[in-house]
Amino acid sequence: MEKLHITKILVYSFFFVLALHLGPATSAEVEDEREFSYEKWSENGPARWGEIHQEWSMCSNGTMQSPIDLLNKRVEIVSHLGRLKRNYKPSNATLKNRGHDMMLQWEGDAGHIGINGTKYELKQCHWHSPSEHTINGKKYDLELHLVHETPQGHTTVVGILYKIGRSDSFLSSMEEHLDDISSSEGLERVVGVVDPKHIKMGSSKYYRYMGSLTTPPCTQNVVWTILKKVRTVTREQIRLLRVAVHDESDTNARPVQELNERWVKMFRPRTNN
C-alpha cells in the first residue's frame, strides 16, 4: 500500500510538472465579451464559441476544458497536496465591466499563492452566476474566480462557490462601486486600495484538477483549485452583479465540460489519528 501511495503522488506530480512545460495558459480572457453569449441556442452561444474565431478553437476541440462536475466517484481524496497558502496584500484595483461579468483587476502587487513550490501572482477576480463548477451535479448560486499568473504566463485559478444566505462581506464592500457603474453605464471605475485577504475562504479542503479558462479563448493547462466549503451570498448581491453588466442575460455560466480521463483530487488534511 505504501508503494501504491508513493506511485500515485509521483504520477500526479509528473502531470502537474508536465503541464508547466506544455506551454503557458495566460490569464488573457477576452476583455470585450460582446462577441459571445451564454444563450444556449444562440449562434454565438457556448456550443459555438470555438467557431467564432480561429484562436478560440480550443473551446470546441480542447480535451481539458472547464468547468467540470466534481462527482464523488471520480474524486480521489489525498493528503499530500498541502494546504493552500495565500500571501495576499492590499493593492490598487479597478472594477471593469467586460460585457458579461464584472472583473476586479489589481493594478499593482497584490501578493501570490504557492502551489508545488511555484508562486502565482494574483491578477484579478470575477463572478459567475449560477456557479460554473458543480458538485455531484448540483449547481450553486454564484462562483468567484481568483485568477493568478506566473511571470512566465502559467495560470492557476481558485474558485469559491456560494449559496443564498447571509451577505458576503467582500461583495458588500463593492456594492457602491457596482451600483455607480450600473447607473452611469461606465465601463470601469477605479476603486482604490483593495485587500484580497478580505475575500473569505475558510476551508482547508479543496478539489484540484487541470483544466482551462471558462471564457474564450478557453486556453488549457490551467491549474484549478475549487474550495470545498460553500460560502453564502444574498439574492440582491447576485442581482446587482448581473444588472450592472447590462447584458440582459440571466446567466454567465459556461455549461460543464467532459472530464476525459483527467485526474481529480480532493485535498483533506491528515488527522492526528
N, C-alpha and C positions, 0 to 999 in steps of 0.2 A: 504493500500500500504506500509506503514511503517513497519508493521509486516512482510509482504512478503519479503521486502528488508532485514530485520534483519535475517529472516529464511534462505535466500539464503547465507548470509555471514556465518552463523553458520554451514550450511551444507558443504560449500566449505572448511571452516576451519577444520571441522571434517575429511574430506577426506585427507587433507594435513597432519594433525597430525597423522591420521591412517597410512599413507604411511611411516612416520618416525618410526613407531613401527612394521611394517610388516617385517622389515629386511633391512639391508643396501644394497644399489646399488653402489658398489665401482666403481671408475673410471678405473678399471683394464681392459681396452680394450686390445686386444692381441697386444703384442709388435712386433711379427713377423707375417705379414699379408699374407705371401706367400701361406698359406693353403686354402685361399678362394679367390674368384674373384668377379668381378662385371658384368661378361658376362652373359647376361640373360639366355641363353640356356645351359650354361656350367654345368658340373656335380658338380662343387663347386661354382656355382653362387648363388645369393641371395635367390632363392626359395629353395635351398638345404643346406643352412648354418646349419640348425638345425639337419641335418643328418651326418655331418662331425665328430662331437664329441658329446658324451652324454651330456657334460657340456654346449654345445651350443644349447640344445634342445629348449630353450626359443625362439630362433629365429623363430622356426616353430610353437610352441604351445602357446606362450605368447599372452595375450589379451590386453596388454597395450604397444604395440610396437611403435617405432618411426622410421622414421618421419611420419607426417600426413599432409593432406591437410587442411589448415586453411580456411575453407569455411565460408563465411559470415553468412549463415543461421544457422550454428552450434555455432557461437561465440556470447557470451553474453558480452556486454560492461558493465564494472563495474568501480567504483572509489574507492573501499575500499582496494585494494591490496597494494597500496602505491608505491611511486617512487622507482626505482631500485637504491639501494645505494651501490656503489662500493668504496672500500677503498684499492686501489691497491698501490704498491710501487715497486721501482726498485729492481731487484734481478738477480743473475747469472742464465744463461739459456743455454740449449744445444739444437741444432737443430738435429732432428733424422729422418732418412728415415725408415719408418715402412713397406715399401713394396708397399702400395697403396696410402699413404699420407705422407706429411711432418708434423712432430709434433715439436712444440717448447715447451720444458719442463723446468719449473723453478725449480732450484735446492734448493733454499732457500725460505725464507718467502716473497712471492710476494703480500701479502695482502689478502683481502677477500671481499665477498659481503654478505649483510644481507637480509634474506628472513624470514618473520614471526618471527623475533627475533632470528633466527639461523644464525650463522656465517659459511659460506662455504669458505674454503681456496682455492685460485687459484692454480691449479697444472700444467695445460698445455693448449695449444690451437692447433688446426689443421684445415685443409681446405678440403672442398669437392666441386667438380665441375662436373656437374652443382649443384645447390642447392638441398638439400635433402627435406627440407620442401617446400611446395608450398602454394601459397595464391590464393584461388579461381581457383585452377588448374594450375596456372602459375608458371613455374619453372624460377628461376633466374640463373645467370651465375656462382655464387660462394656462398659458405656458410662457415663462420668461426664459429667454436665451441670453447667456453671458458669453460673448464671443472673444476669444483670446488668440493671439498670434505670436509666433517667434520671429526674430529678425530675419530668419531665412524663409518665412512665409508659410510655415506649418500652422495648422489651425486646430484648436480644441474648443468645444462648446459645452458649457454647463447649463443644463435645463432644470427648471424648477416648476413643478405642477401646482395648480391652485384649484380649490373648490369654493363654492359660495359659502360665506360665513362672515367672520369679522373682517374689518377693513385691513388692508395691507399698508403698513406704516410708510414704506418706501414710496408706493404709488400715491399715498396721501400727500407726501411732500412734493409730488409732481403735478397734482391736480390743478393748481392755479396756472401753471405754465401750459398744461394741456388745454385748459379752458380758453386761455388767451389765444393760442394758435387756432383753435376751432372758431372762435368768434371773429377773428381778424383774417382768417383764411391765409395765414402766413405759412411759409414752407419750413422755417426753422426759428428757434429762439435760443439765445444764449442764456443759460440758467445759472451760471456762476460755478462755484466750487461744489462738487457733489462727492460724497464719501460712499464708495461702493460697499463698504463694510456694513452700511445700513440696510443692504439687501439681506434679509434673513434667510439663512439656510437651515440651520438647526438639525442636521442629520449627519450621522457618520456613515450610514448605509447609502450605497448608490449602485446604479447599473453602469456598465461600461461596454462600449462596442465601437467598431469602426464604421463610419457612415459618410454622409455628405452634407453639404449645405441644403437647407429645405426650400430655398428660393433659387431661381436661375442665377448663375449657370449650373447649379446643382453639383459643384465640384466635389470630388470624392477624397478619401484619405483624411477625413475629419475624425478626430478622437472625441467621442461623445461620452458625457457623464450626466446621467439623469438621477437626481436625488430621489431617494426612496420616500422621504417624508413629503406629504402633500400639505401645502400651506393654505391659507384662506384669503379671500378677496370678496368685496361686495359686488352686487349686480351693477350698482351705479358706477363703480370704478371700471368695470369691463365696458359698460355702455359708453363712458367717456372716452376710452381708448378707441372704440370703434367709430363714434361720431366724429372725433377730431380729424380723422383721415379723409372724410368726405367721399368714400368710395362706394357708398350705397350698397355695401355687401354685409351680410350677417356673419361672415366668417373670413378669416385669413389663415386658415389651417390647411396645409397640404395633406392629402389622404396618406394613410400608412402604405409603406412600400414592402416588397418581398424581402425576406431575410436572406435567402440564397446561401444557406450553409454557413453564415457568419457566426463567429463566437460571440456570445452574450454572457457577461459575468455580472454577479452582484456581490459587491464587497460588503462583508459583515465582519466587524472586529471580533477577534478570538476572545472568548470569555476566560476568566480565571480558571473556570472548571475544565 
